Amino acid sequence: MDAAIEELARADTLAFGKVGIAGTLLPETKAYRWVDRASDEQPEEARKKVDWLLNHGSPAGKAYAATLLDRADAAAGRAAWTKLQADEGAFTTFSGCLLGRASLREYATERLMGE
């Protein structure tokens, strides 16, 4: 799990599925999926590592952490997204072939509004 958390901590792109015309799965997406699965098997250890990621990760890493928290515990996820609304850190987003850019503030606000 440590390697996956390290990958997410330095991530500069947020993507939850395959990207681009070739349908490539980015290393950070693979790491996110690995931590998500590990959360079911080792919830306490995963929670500690995701909490660390929320506080020490790159902007994209923090968004991955908040997403993981949201999936495991809606109240913790909401608290994480609320905290991230004050963060202007920016990252690249990918949705299929669509490349974009967002700040944590914008992304967190969208998540809190249910988008």
Order of alpha helices (4+ residues) and beta strands (2+ residues): alpha-beta-alpha-alpha-alpha-alpha-beta-beta-alpha
